[in-house]
């Protein structure tokens, strides 16, 4: 997978996953805001939709191609496993930071491989798939940032995702913005505050 890696001063690696139409560079500034000391691994999705990079196909807006989602999720996990060896970072200390489509593939990674991440910051995620037995996520810290007026991810969907994570044992923190699907500076600041408590303080 196309990626960029910036080595930091700590043993934590932030896996940065862009939204539709983004690339491996998009979330680098956000990664630096969340943790100035971490390694940063920005990854570009392998799927193109009308020329725009994504991490998996969708049938239409809000409706995922589940077969492709599963395949791409496992592909991302395999990439992480290999990249940890090649780039020499601690595979057990990878925290995902994803926005929109990137948050969805990060959520799917947890749904399929519960301990694949040390934690996750999910900005405006949806439920990756339903009616599946979820793995044990006991103790995995997850931050969800959501918009009360988000047209792509309505509040009921956010609450459903929170419930699914919690039922699998994850430690979920949900933050609401008043706006829609956009990612605000205030939401990033909330994610940073959460990260310092739930990730940095527990290293």
PEDA-V181619 format. One record per backbone hydrogen bond with DSSP energy under -1.0 kcal/mol. CO is the residue of the C=O (numbers start at 1). NH is the residue of the N-H. If there is no record, write none. Layout:
# PEDA-V181619
co:CO nh:NH
co:CO nh:NH
This chain:
# PEDA-V181619
co:2 nh:44
co:4 nh:42
co:6 nh:40
co:12 nh:39
co:13 nh:95
co:14 nh:41
co:15 nh:97
co:16 nh:43
co:17 nh:99
co:19 nh:22
co:23 nh:26
co:25 nh:28
co:27 nh:31
co:28 nh:32
co:29 nh:33
co:30 nh:34
co:31 nh:35
co:37 nh:9
co:37 nh:10
co:39 nh:14
co:40 nh:6
co:41 nh:16
co:42 nh:4
co:47 nh:54
co:49 nh:52
co:52 nh:49
co:53 nh:21
co:54 nh:47
co:57 nh:65
co:60 nh:63
co:63 nh:59
co:63 nh:60
co:64 nh:66
co:65 nh:69
co:66 nh:70
co:67 nh:71
co:68 nh:72
co:69 nh:73
co:70 nh:74
co:71 nh:75
co:72 nh:76
co:73 nh:77
co:74 nh:78
co:75 nh:79
co:76 nh:80
co:77 nh:81
co:78 nh:82
co:79 nh:83
co:80 nh:84
co:82 nh:86
co:83 nh:87
co:84 nh:89
co:90 nh:93
co:93 nh:13
co:94 nh:118
co:95 nh:15
co:96 nh:121
co:97 nh:17
co:98 nh:123
co:99 nh:102
co:100 nh:104
co:101 nh:105
co:102 nh:106
co:103 nh:107
co:104 nh:108
co:105 nh:109
co:106 nh:110
co:107 nh:111
co:108 nh:112
co:109 nh:113
co:113 nh:116
co:119 nh:96
co:120 nh:143
co:121 nh:98
co:122 nh:145
co:123 nh:100
co:137 nh:140
co:140 nh:171
co:141 nh:120
co:142 nh:173
co:143 nh:122
co:144 nh:175
co:145 nh:124
co:146 nh:177
co:147 nh:150
co:154 nh:157
co:154 nh:158
co:155 nh:159
co:156 nh:160
co:157 nh:161
co:158 nh:162
co:159 nh:163
co:160 nh:164
co:161 nh:165
co:162 nh:166
co:163 nh:167
co:164 nh:168
co:165 nh:170
co:166 nh:169
co:168 nh:137
co:169 nh:139
co:171 nh:142
co:173 nh:144
co:175 nh:146
co:177 nh:148
co:179 nh:149
co:184 nh:188
co:185 nh:189
co:186 nh:190
co:187 nh:191
co:188 nh:192
co:189 nh:193
co:190 nh:194
co:191 nh:195
co:192 nh:196
co:193 nh:197
co:194 nh:198
co:195 nh:199
co:195 nh:200
co:196 nh:201
co:200 nh:203
